[in-house]
């Protein structure tokens, strides 16, 4: 089951993550979760102008919908976009997010 994190209280839990995953354009703080896969998106102004940040959010959510069945359960992620992530092509974005989930599966 896939769930988006929307509550401020849940984002506060990521102040002390169990471990972190990194790629060239993303940082993901990871916590264990009882049974579900939950993800929160943090995209700051450093990433780009508003239209790029919104495009990046829509693309990440679309990728999540496509990968819903293969995402490992039992984790909460806070995916933080770094500068330059807004300019990624769809293929590059998919590759980086697939690599991050591969790292996550290797850790479990």
C-alpha positions in Angstrom: 0.0 0.0 0.0 1.3 3.4 -0.9 0.5 6.5 1.1 1.7 10.2 0.8 2.8 11.9 4.0 0.9 15.2 4.4 1.0 15.9 8.1 3.6 18.2 9.7 3.9 15.9 12.7 4.9 13.0 10.4 7.6 15.1 8.7 9.0 15.9 12.2 9.7 12.2 12.7 12.5 12.5 10.1 14.7 14.6 12.3 16.5 11.4 13.4 16.2 9.0 10.5 17.4 5.4 10.8 19.5 5.7 7.6 19.6 7.9 4.5 19.9 7.2 0.8 21.5 9.6 -1.7 21.7 10.2 -5.4 23.0 13.1 -7.3 19.7 15.0 -7.2 17.8 13.5 -4.2 18.3 12.7 -0.5 15.9 10.3 1.2 15.7 10.0 5.0 14.3 6.6 5.9 12.3 5.2 8.9 10.8 1.8 9.5 7.1 1.5 9.3 4.9 -1.3 10.5 3.4 -2.4 7.1 3.1 0.3 4.6 5.2 2.3 2.2 4.8 6.1 2.9 6.6 8.9 1.2 6.8 12.6 1.8 8.1 15.1 -0.8 10.2 18.1 0.2 11.0 20.4 -2.7 12.6 23.8 -1.7 13.0 26.9 -3.8 16.6 25.9 -4.4 15.2 23.3 -6.8 13.9 26.0 -9.2 10.9 28.3 -9.8 7.4 27.3 -8.9 6.5 25.7 -12.2 9.6 23.5 -12.0 8.8 22.5 -8.4 5.2 21.6 -9.3 6.3 19.7 -12.4 8.8 17.7 -10.3 6.0 16.9 -7.7 3.7 15.7 -10.5 6.4 13.6 -12.1 7.5 12.0 -8.8 3.8 11.1 -8.0 3.3 9.7 -11.5 6.5 7.5 -11.0 5.1 6.3 -7.7 1.8 5.3 -9.3 3.7 3.3 -11.9 5.9 1.6 -9.4 3.2 1.0 -6.7 3.5 -2.8 -6.9 7.3 -3.1 -6.7 7.9 -0.6 -3.9 9.1 -2.3 -0.7 6.7 -2.1 2.2 7.7 -1.3 5.8 9.4 2.0 5.1 8.7 5.7 5.4 10.7 8.0 3.1 11.1 11.8 3.1 12.4 12.5 -0.5 14.2 15.8 -0.6 15.0 17.3 -4.0 18.3 18.9 -4.4 19.1 21.8 -6.8 19.0 20.7 -10.4 16.3 18.1 -9.9 13.7 20.2 -11.6 15.6 20.2 -14.9 15.8 16.4 -15.1 14.2 14.6 -18.0 11.5 12.0 -17.3 13.9 9.2 -18.1 16.7 10.6 -15.8 14.2 11.1 -13.0 12.8 7.6 -13.3 16.4 6.2 -13.3 17.4 8.1 -10.2 14.3 7.1 -8.3 14.6 3.5 -9.4 18.2 3.5 -8.2 17.1 4.9 -4.8 14.4 2.2 -4.4 17.1 -0.4 -5.4 19.3 0.9 -2.6 16.3 0.6 -0.2 15.6 -3.0 -1.2 19.2 -3.8 -0.7 19.1 -2.4 2.9 16.0 -4.4 3.8 
